[in-house]
Structures are given as structure tokens and as C-alpha cells.
Amino acid sequence: MPTPPEDRELSPYTGWTRAHWEAAADRLLLDVRPFASPGHGLVDLPGPRPSWSGPRSDGLEGWARTFLLAALRVAGAHGEDPHGHLDRYAEGLTAGTAHPGRDDRESWPPMAGTRQAVVESASVALGLRLTRPWLWDRLDDRTRQRTADWLRPALGPSPVDNNWWLFGLTVAGFLRDAGIETDRAAATIDRSLARVEDWYLGDGWYSDGDNRAFDHYNAWALHFYPVLHAHLSGEKDLLDRYGPRLRAHLDTYVHLFDANGAPVPYGRSLIYRFAAAAAPWLGALTCHTPLTPGATRRLASGTLRYFLDRGATDERGLLGLGWHGPYPPLVQEYSGPGSPYWASKGFLGLLLPAGHPVWTDPEEPLPAERADTVRPVAPAGLLVQTTAADGLVRLHNHGSNHVHGAPGEPDDPGYARHAYSTRTGPSTGTAVSDNHFALLVDGTPTTRGPATPLTTGPDRAASLHHPLPGVRVLSATLVDGRAELRAHLVLDAPEGTPVRQTGWAVTPDGPRAQLHPVHGYRPEVLELPTGETLQGPGTRTLALHGTTHGPTALFVALASLTGEPEPVPVRDLADVRVTGPGTLTVTWRSGTTAHLDLGALEPRL
């Protein structure tokens, strides 16, 4: 399929137009066709291993997630379907729902015995809702009945107490619109939204369950489903509630995108890649966004191009299990070969008509391209730091924990690091952890474990963690421009305990990392091999070492990550004076002065 010519007048940053999005959607859909079952009921994509739900569930996943892409493509074209996408999925509905659970080449797994089917039911239902005039309304009565029967179990309570509640919401929204089980569907909608309400923390941020799991699920699930449901159902009261929350979320979220299009890789399910563009598109679709139309398209097109230009699809045109190309350490056990196609959500913008300003206005720069910014995310304990000179984004983490995290468990590299960026790691496996402060016990570094946020302000974030029984570490990050001050106050560690601070894990052709000891560390800066990350092989990470002296030990370092080719040393970007056991003053090269009293933060718990 030919690629449309770039339009650098309309899209000076990416060159892409609506025609490129339509062509990309068609290519992805055409390239999965060889892997469909004879009756098109399953899409069995090749991969290194099945998910923990098994091959049958994976085949449903491949079907459902690519169906959502087909639905967005055809609904956005008002039913025009020159490639016959919906005809194939209509045949698949008939074949897949005829005998659920049967051991044949077409049948879907029943929801009662396969929890993952609950997840996929949302993509099935949303696809049917979007394409109702061109698919559902043209199905024969038997297929409609069987499809509804297969979807019905999703109206029950969620089997997982997190964003999964929104899958039932999505199924209920379709069934209610279709006049099926309307009372039960309405009750499911109310119950699902009420449960998610318990996790709303303000400023546009949810926790993904009864914990402190903050990641891209905020955008591509916890906002995506309620806001889109409110929009599709035309319920003004719901949109008046959830729309402003989406706008508040986007006010920070749009700062997580690099000038090169990359979103910050943190959290889980990063194989969904350009699903990160779904929430910005949704803001434009519902008129709840801080972005102009041109900036929205610049963000979304930049993100899609970032991945497609860097090997997200293989020689067969299939999305693989990784970030750029395949990267097994990134993949959770629940993911299978069809999982990456949750990225289909990133094509939500196709629902906006071709004449909408989001497609016709010239592209405008991203926040990371316009000015240096620091954005605190108080509910999540996060601090976003961007620099316009290189368009690079850094995310400092003082409050997000793993969805399954608990004291004593190994750290999850997607949640436990003190910092993430759009052009680095994190390191994984047995490699030294990047952006990590550890006590060394017989040479073994301690984990961070769940971090308790202490404060988040205009230039800083701080947290507390317990690396060992009876030992507390108060940590803070202050930023200015590209410079970072990293301070740790270690309380009640045994005398002479070794500590280590690591910096950014960078590839040989990546950005420049710097790390400079200020207080408590020895003067030597070591460079440690940290192996392959999602950015590529051969990463190296700078490290500092020190030793505790007494029950209160302060360790301070300056760090920097920059795309500048010849950056000045980070030690020249700040003058730091330690004024007490846990206090300091820093004067940045910009002329601003900041004070930090780590000890004063602990009583706030």
C-alpha cells in the first residue's frame, strides 16, 4: 500500500495528515489478515509465547483489538469501507459466537472460564457501538442473539478490582443502546462508575485500584472509557463530570511527550505504544482539552510516527511485544501476541471528521518544544521536567507504586525508579538499577519498595521509603532547567553502611548523562554497564558511592540528562550549600534559589 506524500506546509513537524492515519490503519488491518482463522473468528498472531490465558484467549484478543481498529477506521469514514474490513469481522462474529468454548478453529472462549475475555469484551462492544449502522444492524438475528449472550457476563461485578470495572461499563453502554438488558446494563454503568469514583484523587488523576499505581492507564483506560461512554451516549451530566477531569489530566499528560514523539515509558503495558495518543484525541473529540487542534495532531502524529519509524512493526507488518522492536523484559505475563493491538485506541482521532480543525489547522509545537517546564502532579507524587533545547522529558517519581507492589518484593522497573525519561531505560533484570538510591548489604543493593509521597511543589517532589526494617530514607528531587538535585536523608542505618546512587542508563548514541557528588559521596564517579534497555543495547550508568556516619546521614548529588551535544558540566549549573543534617540551599544558574529541609518532611506522615 503506497504511503501518502508528506505535507510539510500543513504539518511542519511531522509531515502527516489524516490520509497518513487512514493508510496506517489500513496497513495494520491488512497485515493481520493472513493470521485469521478460516471463518475469521480468531486472529492467531505469531509470537514468542502465549499469554498466561492461553492461545485460544490470545486468538480472541487478536480479533477484538484489531476489530476496534477497523471500527474506528470505518466509523471515521462514515461507513465507507473500500477494503471490506467490517465484512470480515461480521463473519468473525458469526463464527466466534456460534459455539463458545468449543475446541475448534473459530470459537471464542466463554467469559465464565476466561477472565481475559472480560477485557476483550470491551473492545468487541465498543467496536459494535461505533459501527452499529454498518455492522450490528445488518447482522442476522441469530448472530446478534449469540453475540449478546456472549457479552452478558461482562455485566456482572468485575473480577479484578481496578480499571477492569470499565470493561463492564463499555459492554453495558452498547447493550443499553441496542435495547438489550437495559435495566441490568444501566445498573452496571452506575456500579462501574461508582467504583472508579473511589480512586479519583483530584487534578485529573486516578489510582488504578486501591493502591498508588499511576501510569498510562490513567489516560488510555480510566479517562478513556468513562468520557467516551458519556460522549457516545449523549449524557451531558456525565460529560460535565468526566470531561473537566480529562482536561485537567491532559494539562499535565501532554507534557509527557518528547519532541521526537515518544511518551515517557513508565508503568506497565508499554507494548501498547501509541495508545498514549488516545486521551489527547478524546479531549479534542469532546472539547475538553488544553491543546489547540494543531497541537493535538502534532502530538498524536508524532507519537504514531515515533513508533512506526523505529521498528514497532516487523517485516510482516505486525506489532511486536516491545517498545521499538521486540524487548522481552518489557512484557508482562498477561500479554500475548495480540496484546500490542490495544494501540488501536490511538486511532480515536479518526472519529473527528476530515473538515475538523484538528485535521485542517497547521501543526503547532508541543509544550516540550516551547519552553523549559516543571509540572508537579501532586496526587501522584510525580514531577515532570522538560527542556525546550532538546525536547527531552524527564519524570521524577515520588509516589507511584506497582499495581501488585508490597514491602519485600523485588522492585518493578516500571514503577520503582526515582526517574524516567523519554530517551532512557529503565534497566531491567540483573543489571544495576538506574536512577536508584540503595543501601548495600553485603554488596547487595536494597530495593525501594512502595514510596510514600511527602510533598510535591513547583520545583520539587519528595518521598519516604523503608529499605530495611527500622531504616528510613527521606528522598527529594529539585529541578531547574536540565539540572536535578537528588538528596537522600538516611535515618537509623547501621554505622558504616555503604550506599549507592545511580544516574541515567544511556545508550552509546543516546543523550548525555551527568552525575556529580555534592555531599556524603566519595569524589569518584563510576560508569557501570547496565545492558540492553527498551532504548537499545550497551547502556552505561554513572554511579556514586558513600558510607553512612551516625544515625542521620545526608547524601546529595547533581544529575543531568540532555540532548545537547556538548553540555556544560552539571556542577556548573548549581551552587549547593549544606546548612544542617538534612537541610541545604541551592542557587541555580538561572538565578533562582531553593531551600530544602528533608527532616521537616517526616512529621507530615
N, C-alpha and C positions, 0 to 999 in steps of 0.2 A: 504494500500500500504506500503510495507516494506521500512524502511529508510536505505539507503546505509551505510556501515560502515565508520567511520571516518578514515581519512588518516593523522595522525599527523606528518608523515615524509614530505609529500608534503605540508601540510597546518598546520604548528605547532601552529598557533594562533587560528584558527577556526575549524580545522579538516575537513572542507568542500571542496568538489571537484565539477567538473561540474556535476557529477551524482547526487549530492545533489540538485543542482539548477534545473535539469530536473525533479527530483522527486517532489520537492516543487511546481513547475509549474503544474505538472500533478495533484497533490493533490488539489490544489486550483481550478483547472478547473473541476475535477470530483465532488468536493463537491458543486459546484453551479448547477450541472445538475438537481437535484430534484426540483429546483425552476424555471426551464424553462417552458414556455408555451407549449402546446401540439405540436405545429408546430415549436417550438424553435425560434420564432420571438422575444420574450421578455424574460428577466430574472428578475423575480419579487422576489427580495430578501426580507426577513423579516427584520423589523426594528422598532424602537420606534415611528417613524413618517415619513411621506413622506417629500420630499424636497418642497421648495416653487413652483417648477414647476409641481408638482402633480405626482400621481402614474404612469400614462402612460409614462411620460418622465423618471421616475425612472426605469421603465422596460427596456426602450431603453438604459439607462445608464448602467444598469447591463449587457446588451447584448454587447454593444460596448466595454466597458472596459475589459471584460473578453475575448472578441474576440481578442483584441490586445495581450493579454497574450498568447492565443492559436496561434496567428500568429508568435510571437517571438519564441515560443516553436517549432513549425513545421518548420519555415524557418531556424532556427538554426540547425535543424536535416536534412536539405536539402530535405524536403518533407516527410520524414518518420513520420508516424502518427499512431502508434500502438493502440492508444486509440480512434481513429476516431474523434478527436476534430474538424477538418475542415469540415467533413461531416455534423455535427450538425449545424455549423454556416452557411454552404451553404444552408441548409434547412431554417435556420432562415432568411437569406437574401430574399429568395423567399417569405416566409410568411409575413415578416415585411414590405416589399416594395410593396406588391400586391395592397393594398388599404390604403395608408397613411391617417391617420385621422379618419378612421372608428372605431366605438366603438365596438371592438370585442377583442378577447384574443390574437391577434397576431400583429395587425397593429402598425407601428411606427407613432409617431406624426409628422405632417408636419413641416418643418423648419420654414415656414412662421408664424406659430402661436405659436411656442415654441422655445424661444431663446436658451434654454439649448441644443436643438437638434443641434445647430451650434457647440457646444463644442464636442458633441459625434460624429459628422460627421468626425472630425479629426481622432478619433480612428478607425472608420469604414474605412476611406480612407487609413490610414497608414497600417492597417491590410491587406487590399486588395493589397496594393502596395508590401508589404513584401512577400505575398503568391501568387502572381499573377499566376505563372505556375501551382500551385496545386489547386487553387480555382477559381479565376476570369476567367481564360482561359477555364475552364471546365464548367462554368455556361451556361445555355441556353440563347439564345439571348434575350428573354423576360425579364428574371431576370436581365441581365446586363443592359438593357434599363431602367427598373424601378429603379434600384439602381442608375444609373447615373442621372435620373430625380430627385430622392430624394436628391442627393448630390449637384446638380447645384446651389440652392440658396446660398450655402456657398461661391460661387464665388463673391458675392456682397460685399459691404463695411461691415466691422464688426459692429454689433450692440452695442458693448462695446469697448471703446477706451483704451484698454490695451493689454495684451498678447493674447486676443481673435483674433487679426488680424492674428495670426499664425495658427489658425484653417483653415481659408480660404487658406492660403499658402499650408497647408498639403493636403487639398482636391484638390487644383489646381495641385499640383505635381503629384498626382495619375491620375487625369483625363487627364493631358497632356501626361503622359506616355502611357495611354491607348488609345490615339488618339481621345479623346472626347473634344469638345470645346477648341481646342488647343490654338487659339488666345486669347480667353477670359481667359483661365487658365493662360497663360503667363502674361497677364496684371494683373491678381490677384496676381501672385507671385511678380511682380515688385512693385505693390502698397503696398502689405503687408510688404515687406522688407523695403521699403522706410519709412513707418510709424514707424516701430520699430527702425529704424536708429535714429529717433529723440530722442529716450530715451537712447541711448548709451552714457555713461558718462566717459568711459575710464577704463583702468586696468581690463577689463573683466566684468564690472558691468553695468547693465541696471537698470533704474527705470521702474516699472511696470505701465506705463502710465504717464500722466502729473502731477506727484507728486513725493514724495520721499518714495515710497513703495519698500523696499528692503527685500527680504525673499527668501525662497527656489524656488519660481517661476523663479528666475534668472537661476537656474540650470535646473529644470525639465520642463521649457517651453521656456524661452527667448533664451537660448542656444540650448536646445534640438531640437526644430523644425527646425530652420534655418540650423544648422550644419548637422542634419540627412538628411534634404532635399538635401543639397549640396552633401552629400556623395552618396545618392541613385541615384541622377540624374547625377552624374559624372561630375558636373560643377566645374572645377578646379578653375576658378576665384572666385566663391562663397566660395569654401572651403578655398582658400587662404585668403579671407577676414574674414570669421567667425571662422575658425579653430584656428588661433592665439588668438582670443578673448576667445575662450573656454579654451585654455591652460592658459591664464592669469587669468581667473576666477578660474580654478581649483588650481592654485598656492596658492590661499587663501582658497578656498572652502574645500579642503582636510583637512585643519586644524580644521574644524568644527565637526570632528568625534572623539568621545571618544574612548579610548582603548577598552571599552566594546561594541563598535559598534554603539552607539547612535549618531545620528546627533543632533545638538543643536535645541531644539524646540522653534522656534520663528517665527513670522508671522502668516499666515493663512493656511488653508487646511492641517493641520498637520496630519489629518487622512490618508494622502497619504503615510505616513511612509517611506517604503524602496524605494519609487520613488526617494529618495535622492541619491540612488546609480546610477541613470541613467546617469548623466553627467560624473562621473568618467569612467563608461563603454564606453560612447561615445568618450571620449578622447582616450581610447585605440583603439577603432574601427577605428578612423580616424587618429591615430598617432599624435594627438595634446593633449599631456598630460605631466605634470611634473613627474608623477608617473611611477615607474617601473612596469612591468607586475605583478610581485608577490605582490607588494604593492596595486595595483588596486584590485586584487582578495581578498586580505586580508581586504581591506576597504569594498567592496561590500558584501562579505560573512559575515563579522562581523555585518554589518547593517541588513541583512536579518535574521541572527540568533538572533540578539538582540530582534527583534520584535516577531518572531515566538516562541522564548523561553519564552516570557513574556506575553503570552495570547492575542496576536493580533488576533488570530483566536479562535472562540468559540468551544463548544463541537460538533458542526456540521461542523467545518472546515471553517466557513465563517469569512471574515474580518469584524470587527465591527467598529463602529463610536467612535474612541478614539485613544489613544496613545499606551498603553499596552493593557488593556481591554477597555471596554466602558467608556467614560468620556464625558457626555453631554455638560459641559461648553466649551469644545474644538470645538464644531461642529457649523459651520455657517449654516444659514437658507437655503442656496442654496444646501446644501449637503443632500443626501438621502441614502437609504440602499446600493445602488450600487456604491456610490461615492468612497469608500476606494479602489476600484479596479483600480484607477489611479496608484496605486502602481505597476501595471503591467509593467510600464516603467522601474522599477528597474531590470527587467529580460533582458534588452537590451544586456547584455553580452553574451547571448546565440547565438547571431548572429556571434560571434567570433568562428571560427572552433575549434574543440576539440584539434587540434595539435598546436594551437596558444600559445605563451609563457604565455599569461595571464592565461591559464589553466594548463600549464606544468611546469612553473617555481615555485620554492618554495615561499611560502608567505614571505613577508618582513614587518617589523614594520611600523606603521603609524607615521606621524610626531609627534602626541601627545605622542607617546611611545619612541621617540628617544632623545628628549631634550626639555627643557623649551623653549617656543617660545612666541614671541609677534609679531602679524601681523596686521599692520594698513591697513584699507580699506578706503582710502581717499575719493573716490567718494561717498561712502555710509555713511561716518562718523562713521564707526564701528572699533572696536579694539578687536582682537582675542588674548586670553591669554590661553596657555596650559602649563601643568606641567607633566613631564615625570614620577615622582614618583608615581602618581596615575592615569595618563592617562586622567585627567579631563580637560574639555574645558569650558571656560567662554567667553561670547560675550558681550562686553560693547557697548552700543547703544547711539550714539550721533548724529543720523541723519536719522533714519528710521521712517516713519510715517505710519499711517493706510491708506489703499487704499481709504477709504472714510473719513479720518480724517479731522476735521475742528475745529477752536477755539470754545470752549464752549461745545463741545460734550464730552460724557464720554470717558475716555481712553480705548483703546483696549489693553488688557493684552498681546497680541501677538506682539505689536509694541511700546508701550509707556514706558515700563520699562527701567531703566538705564542699566540693565544687565540681561543676561540669561545664563543658563549653561546646560550641558548635563545630570545633575543629580538632578535638582531642578525644581520648579514651572513652570510657574508663578502662583501666587494665582489668584483666579477669584471671580466673583460675589460680594457679600457684604463683603467679607473678606478684611482685611487690605492689601494694595498693597505691595508686596515685592519689594526690590530694587527701592525704590521711595523716592524722596525728596519732601515734601509738606509743604505749609503754612497751618495752622489750623485756619479756620474761624468759630467761634462759635463751635469749636470742629470738624468741617467737613474738611477733607483734600482737598486741591486744586488738580486739575488734572495737568498733564504735558502738554498735547496737543501737537501740532506739534513742534518739536525741530529743530532749525536752527543750522546746523553744523558750528563750528568756526575754528577748526583746528584738524588735525589728524597727529600724528607723530610716531616715532619709539617706544615710550613708553607711548603714551597718546592720548586722544581724548577729545574734548570739544564742548559744545553746549550752546545755549541760548533758554530759553522758557519764556512765559509770563503767570504765574499762575493766575494773577489778572490784571484788567485794570491798566495801569500805573506802574506795578511792573515787574521787570526783574530779572531773575535768570541766572547767568552765572555758568555753571557746568563743571567740568573736572574730568577725571579719569586718574590716573597714575598707572602703574603696574610694578612689578618686582617679578619674581618667582611666588609664590601663593598670594603675598600681593597686595592689592589695596589701593590706596589713593583716597578718594572721597571728593572733595572740591566744595562748592557752595557759590557764592557771591550774596547775595540778595540786590537788589538796589531799593530804594524808597518804601519799605514796611512801613506801619504804625508802629510807635514806639511800642514795646512790642508785636509784632505779634509772636505767637508760631509757631515753625517749628518741623518737624519730619523727621528723616532719618531711613529707614528700610533696613535690610540686606536680606540675602538669606532665602527662605522658604524651610526648610529641613524636611524630614520625620524622624521618630524615628530611622529607620535603615539606613538612608542616610548618606551623608558626614557631616563633622563638619563645622559649620559656626561660624565665629567670627566677632565682631564689637566693635571697641574701639574709644571713644571720644578723639579728639585731641585739638580742638579749637571751642568755641562757644556753645558747648553742655554741659548739665549737666552731672555729672560723672556717674549717674545711667544708666545701660543697662537693658532695659526691654525685656521680652520674651512674644510675643503676639501669640495667636492662629490664624492660617491662613487656617485651614480646609484642605479639600482634594484638591490636585493638580493632574496633569497628572501623577505624580510620585507615588501617593498613598495618603491615609488619614492621618490625625493627624499631619499636618505640624505645625511647630513653626517658628517664625521670630523674630529676635532681632531688637530692635528699640532704637534710641536715640532721646532726646527732647532738645530743646533750645528756645531762645527768641531773636528777633531782638532788637538791640540797636543802634539807629541812622539810617540815610538813607543808610548806607553801612554796611552790616553785613556778616562776613565770618564764614562759618561752615566747619570744616574739621574732617574727621574720617578715620580710617584704617579699612579695612574689609578683610576677607579671607574666602575661601571655599576650603576644602581639603578632600581628601580621606584618608589622614594619620590618623592612629588610635589614636595617642597621639600627636597632633601638639603643637608646642610651641606657646605661646600667640602672636597674631599678633602685639601687641605693641612692641615686641622684634625684629620684622623684619624691623623696620624703625625708624629713628630719624628725627622728623619733627620740623622745626623751622619756626614759622610765623614771617615774617620780615616786614609786612606792611598790609594795609587794605585789599589787595587782593593778597598778594604775600607770597610765602613760599619757603623753601628749604627742600628737603627730602634726607637723606642719607640712602640708603638701606643696609641691612645686607650683600648683595653681594659686597658692597664696592663702588657702583656707586652712584653718586649724581645727583639730578634733581632739576631744578628751575621751578617755576610756577608763572606767573603774570596774574591772571584772568582779572583784569581791563584792561590790554593792549589788550585783545582779542576783546573787544566790538567795537572799531573803524574799525575793519575789515569788518563789515557788509556792 
